[in-house]
Amino acid sequence: ELKVEQNPLFLSMQEGKNYTIYCNYSTTSDRLYWYRQDPGKSLESLFVLLSNGAVKQEGRLMASLDTKARLSTLHITAAVHDLSATYFCAVDISGTASKLTFGTGTRLQVTL
Amino acid sequence: GAVVSQHPSRVICKSGTSVKIECRSLDFQATTMFWYRQFPKKSLMLMATSNEGSKATYEQGVEKDKFLINHASLTLSTLTVTSAHPEDSSFYICSAREPGLSNQPQHFGDGTRLSIL
């Protein structure tokens, strides 16, 4: 059974600080996705990582994938309040970019 | 861009009622759609894979007679929660991916918040 774990589950950080969210998964996969969810809302796609060593950046967020270590990271640079949300990684082991197993989620709170 | 529409966004009803939730792909045809369930402050759990023109594939532990899925056309999948009880209260989200774009993420509907009194 595939397990996807995120660390930390909750993160409170000040504006301007840097931090990294980790996503570990238990079964071989080369497709990993990061999503953002605001309270009461659905999911917004952030990044698609499709190969070992893939790195994607958008604004203050950067995601990477190490398939050998079964680890993905989401790095936050100089956090701002607008980044407050819950972040999920999701792993696809079906090979068809279809069936996703979601991580436990990391609730990020950026304080002023 | 591709959009997945989900309706209704919120349902409040009495115990014993059956509730139907619709998921539509607005500008693409989806032979496969997915239904997820999310409890407050928890992650998304895949309930079932909806297959156009054939039976849905349910995940382990999901009651197929409780959660009826119909995928009668290439743009519409429905989830019916039959004889709903308070423990069925949850946030239900559907998703779909444009066929032929395996390197693209799934698109999620806005979700349906179901509250059973």
Interface residues (C-beta under 8 A of the other chain):
Chain A: Y33 Y35 G40 K41 S42 L43 S45 V48 L50 F88 T96 A97 S98 K99 L100 T101 F102 G103 T104 G105 R107
Chain B: Q6 T32 F34 Y36 K41 K42 S43 L44 M45 L46 T49 I93 S95 R97 S102 N103 Q104 P105 Q106 H107 F108 G109 D110 G111 R113
